[in-house]
């Protein structure tokens, strides 16, 4: 029996006076389910896949949104706040290492243009910490970012790589030793944007929801139709044994991820959105003798000089993004909805990939392109090899702006909410908004204000050991190196 599936057994329902149906067990749907179930609200969570949180390649906690120089300051502030909340709730899911931002000489950007935003984010983080010391999850506010001139890097390049970097300078040493300093504009920036483990998030949610009798998780289950009723929705679904069922829910949450439009179509609710297929590539650099920070080499999206993202994991594994159509982006991989359907239609080749049908030739070819793209900046990275199959998925983008990164929830009917997150850290905002909406509709009592930690007592009882162990099992079952599930920087 499938490892994950075997653990997602039927759970007894609670005596909650209402039932909330959630369609989609990705990061958004599972987080909403956890938030509601922790409050004793009866939840029915439907996931078509075999396990929870098995979607796009989450790898980065966007604690400030500094990967995306094109987005607004307000989106960056939203991502900062949401990321702090995420670390407070999912306390064993981060990889605590900084992110370096470098602008190549052949890029039109100016490093000094980043400074006003960084200073705004630092001030905001300082204010959040002063408001509540539990918000200090990104280190000291004064250390939120640090600038490095060429002379700083020349000095650091002469030092040995530390076995366990602790200070910003120590984290920067392998970068200084491995990049061609003539290729970049100065200063380089180091910022406290950490890594986020999709496998440890999946483990946290799976283990916590197993313990909550108010949540019934239906994996390998496909919702087939919806019917609106005066007191909620009738959900028809087909289970793993192809048996058909119906259930009435008092409130319905559409958390279908890239298939959110399909659920809108079932509910006869028009909506405009985009869907983008993306992939990241797992590589192994066996000659690597240092712990690396994440490094972002800025570039113009969709061109041969698109952004290159180097995300480190233990044991010499690195996840790569290259924002070119030959690597992370795909020709015709960004599609929009139309007047006839709220669901953007990806080409059949992408649908095949989403069902895990990648040819080994394409895996090797695109991973090698990602390695070559990174090797133009990082000396000796051309020694890296294919480290596993790609991490991939389709990402929804509400509306028609492909640069949108901070989004949360929308409502179309009184008892219907739609999760529209683009980044994982936004999931908690959706869950909060739905709690508020349920209270506004008098479906639940007005919640008593609590700390983030007290909102998630069951999740907070989970130990790091149990989460990491289960995350390793998830990674192995999904066919990825277990090193991707292990923490770094702790």
Secondary structure as the mmCIF struct_conf table of DSSP 4:
data_model
#
loop_
_struct_conf.conf_type_id
_struct_conf.id
_struct_conf.beg_label_comp_id
_struct_conf.beg_label_asym_id
_struct_conf.beg_label_seq_id
_struct_conf.end_label_comp_id
_struct_conf.end_label_asym_id
_struct_conf.end_label_seq_id
HELX_RH_AL_P HELX_RH_AL_P1 UNK A 3 UNK A 7
BEND BEND1 UNK A 17 UNK A 17
STRN STRN1 UNK A 19 UNK A 23
BEND BEND2 UNK A 26 UNK A 26
HELX_RH_AL_P HELX_RH_AL_P2 UNK A 27 UNK A 38
TURN_TY1_P TURN_TY1_P1 UNK A 39 UNK A 40
STRN STRN2 UNK A 42 UNK A 46
BEND BEND3 UNK A 48 UNK A 53
BEND BEND4 UNK A 55 UNK A 56
STRN STRN3 UNK A 60 UNK A 60
BEND BEND5 UNK A 63 UNK A 64
TURN_TY1_P TURN_TY1_P2 UNK A 66 UNK A 67
TURN_TY1_P TURN_TY1_P3 UNK A 69 UNK A 70
BEND BEND6 UNK A 71 UNK A 71
HELX_RH_AL_P HELX_RH_AL_P3 UNK A 73 UNK A 89
BEND BEND7 UNK A 90 UNK A 90
TURN_TY1_P TURN_TY1_P4 UNK A 91 UNK A 92
STRN STRN4 UNK A 94 UNK A 95
STRN STRN5 UNK A 99 UNK A 104
TURN_TY1_P TURN_TY1_P5 UNK A 105 UNK A 106
BEND BEND8 UNK A 107 UNK A 108
HELX_RH_3T_P HELX_RH_3T_P1 UNK A 111 UNK A 114
HELX_RH_AL_P HELX_RH_AL_P4 UNK A 115 UNK A 131
HELX_RH_3T_P HELX_RH_3T_P2 UNK A 133 UNK A 135
BEND BEND9 UNK A 138 UNK A 139
HELX_RH_3T_P HELX_RH_3T_P3 UNK A 141 UNK A 143
BEND BEND10 UNK A 144 UNK A 144
STRN STRN6 UNK A 145 UNK A 148
HELX_RH_AL_P HELX_RH_AL_P5 UNK A 150 UNK A 156
TURN_TY1_P TURN_TY1_P6 UNK A 157 UNK A 158
BEND BEND11 UNK A 159 UNK A 159
HELX_LH_PP_P HELX_LH_PP_P1 UNK A 160 UNK A 162
BEND BEND12 UNK A 163 UNK A 164
BEND BEND13 UNK A 167 UNK A 167
HELX_RH_AL_P HELX_RH_AL_P6 UNK A 168 UNK A 178
STRN STRN7 UNK A 179 UNK A 179
HELX_RH_3T_P HELX_RH_3T_P4 UNK A 181 UNK A 183
STRN STRN8 UNK A 184 UNK A 191
STRN STRN9 UNK A 195 UNK A 196
HELX_RH_AL_P HELX_RH_AL_P7 UNK A 198 UNK A 211
TURN_TY1_P TURN_TY1_P7 UNK A 213 UNK A 214
STRN STRN10 UNK A 215 UNK A 218
BEND BEND14 UNK A 220 UNK A 220
STRN STRN11 UNK A 222 UNK A 229
TURN_TY1_P TURN_TY1_P8 UNK A 230 UNK A 231
STRN STRN12 UNK A 232 UNK A 238
TURN_TY1_P TURN_TY1_P9 UNK A 240 UNK A 241
BEND BEND15 UNK A 242 UNK A 242
STRN STRN13 UNK A 244 UNK A 249
BEND BEND16 UNK A 250 UNK A 250
STRN STRN14 UNK A 251 UNK A 254
HELX_RH_3T_P HELX_RH_3T_P5 UNK A 257 UNK A 259
HELX_RH_AL_P HELX_RH_AL_P8 UNK A 260 UNK A 266
TURN_TY1_P TURN_TY1_P10 UNK A 267 UNK A 268
STRN STRN15 UNK A 273 UNK A 284
TURN_TY1_P TURN_TY1_P11 UNK A 286 UNK A 287
BEND BEND17 UNK A 290 UNK A 290
HELX_LH_PP_P HELX_LH_PP_P2 UNK A 291 UNK A 293
STRN STRN16 UNK A 294 UNK A 298
TURN_TY1_P TURN_TY1_P12 UNK A 301 UNK A 302
BEND BEND18 UNK A 303 UNK A 303
TURN_TY1_P TURN_TY1_P13 UNK A 304 UNK A 305
STRN STRN17 UNK A 308 UNK A 312
HELX_RH_3T_P HELX_RH_3T_P6 UNK A 314 UNK A 316
STRN STRN18 UNK A 317 UNK A 322
BEND BEND19 UNK A 324 UNK A 324
TURN_TY1_P TURN_TY1_P14 UNK A 325 UNK A 328
BEND BEND20 UNK A 329 UNK A 329
TURN_TY1_P TURN_TY1_P15 UNK A 331 UNK A 332
STRN STRN19 UNK A 334 UNK A 336
STRN STRN20 UNK A 338 UNK A 338
TURN_TY1_P TURN_TY1_P16 UNK A 339 UNK A 340
STRN STRN21 UNK A 341 UNK A 341
BEND BEND21 UNK A 342 UNK A 343
HELX_RH_AL_P HELX_RH_AL_P9 UNK A 348 UNK A 354
TURN_TY1_P TURN_TY1_P17 UNK A 355 UNK A 356
HELX_RH_AL_P HELX_RH_AL_P10 UNK A 360 UNK A 375
TURN_TY1_P TURN_TY1_P18 UNK A 376 UNK A 377
STRN STRN22 UNK A 378 UNK A 378
TURN_TY1_P TURN_TY1_P19 UNK A 379 UNK A 380
HELX_RH_3T_P HELX_RH_3T_P7 UNK A 381 UNK A 383
STRN STRN23 UNK A 385 UNK A 386
BEND BEND22 UNK A 388 UNK A 389
HELX_LH_PP_P HELX_LH_PP_P3 UNK A 390 UNK A 390
STRN STRN24 UNK A 391 UNK A 398
TURN_TY1_P TURN_TY1_P20 UNK A 399 UNK A 400
TURN_TY1_P TURN_TY1_P21 UNK A 402 UNK A 403
STRN STRN25 UNK A 409 UNK A 413
TURN_TY1_P TURN_TY1_P22 UNK A 414 UNK A 415
STRN STRN26 UNK A 416 UNK A 419
BEND BEND23 UNK A 422 UNK A 423
HELX_RH_3T_P HELX_RH_3T_P8 UNK A 424 UNK A 426
HELX_RH_AL_P HELX_RH_AL_P11 UNK A 427 UNK A 440
TURN_TY1_P TURN_TY1_P23 UNK A 441 UNK A 442
BEND BEND24 UNK A 443 UNK A 444
HELX_LH_PP_P HELX_LH_PP_P4 UNK A 445 UNK A 449
HELX_RH_AL_P HELX_RH_AL_P12 UNK A 452 UNK A 455
TURN_TY1_P TURN_TY1_P24 UNK A 456 UNK A 456
HELX_RH_AL_P HELX_RH_AL_P13 UNK A 457 UNK A 460
TURN_TY1_P TURN_TY1_P25 UNK A 461 UNK A 461
HELX_RH_AL_P HELX_RH_AL_P14 UNK A 464 UNK A 477
TURN_TY1_P TURN_TY1_P26 UNK A 478 UNK A 479
BEND BEND25 UNK A 480 UNK A 480
HELX_RH_3T_P HELX_RH_3T_P9 UNK A 482 UNK A 485
BEND BEND26 UNK A 486 UNK A 486
#
